[in-house]
Amino acid sequence: MPAIEIEAYRVGVSRRSTDDFTRFLFLEPDPAYRGPGESGVRIFFEPQPSEVGRSAAGFLVVTLVPEYFGDMYHILQTEKPVYFSWGFDDSGEQIVWCDLSTTEEPIGEGFTDMSGI
């Protein structure tokens, strides 16, 4: 299972006549990371995505339903370190699953992340 430690992120809301997405998260990997997605992860949220994602020009491009946005954004805002993980199909081009998660965390930490202090 490949994983990228996220160094920084960008969040936004957009509307264009050519796109169905309205929200996005752009994840920037740790600069030392080399491999699929070394240019970053682009997550777009749209009502009925036709695929989970794919690898394209050094990026991992993922499309998820809007219901995932709030939870993913909350993890990015409140946890550290955060990792993006994924799995490819047999061709190695289509992403068939992905997640955003932390490593093992102490319980009872509350809403303020004290692990980096």
Secondary structure, DSSP 8 states (H G I E B T S, - for coil): --EEEEEEEEEEE---TT----EEEEEEE-TT--STTTTEEEEEE-SS-S-SEEEETTEEEEEE-GGGHHHHHHHHHH-SSEEEEEEE-TTSSEEEEEEEEES---TT--SS--TT-
